[in-house]
Amino acid sequence: MPTRLRKVRKLRGSRTHSWGQIGQHRKHGAKGGRGMAGGHKHKWTWILKYAPDHFGEKGFRPPTSREKPAINLYQISTIAERLVRSGKAKFEDGKVVVDLASHGYKKVLARGALTVPVKILAESWSKGLEQKLAAFNSEIAKAG
């Protein structure tokens, strides 16, 4: 059976609506603060039970390493041949000039062989590359 008046209507004007002293059951003091407030103080036992990993750091995060995009000698041959075929090749002392920065590479590795004599412009290269290039009548220079 429906009640004629809700309890809240009866309690109008009573200031606390049966919640005891003024201030009880108001805002966020009744529950110990908002959210995780008091996690290291009055809600510590709750943290221990329900969120034990909430506080503290976990391990070491190494700094991100910057990897240089690398290319091998045999791939440079392909680029040089493509440049010659398309007519976009620049020649210096009878060698095809390959600027690797324009192709998105920063480092040259010594794997493979060259089919065309080239002059490579690169930011960096591996140790054994210069001797290998001399055998192919080619050279390398710092780009920029």
Secondary structure, DSSP 8 states (H G I E B T S, - for coil): ---SS-HHHHTTTSSSTTSSSTTTTSTTGGGTSSTTTTTTTTTHHHHHHH-TTSSS--S----------EEEHHHHHHHHHHHHHHT--EEETTEEEEEGGGGT--EEE--S--SS-EEEEESEE-TTHHHHHHHTT-EEEE--
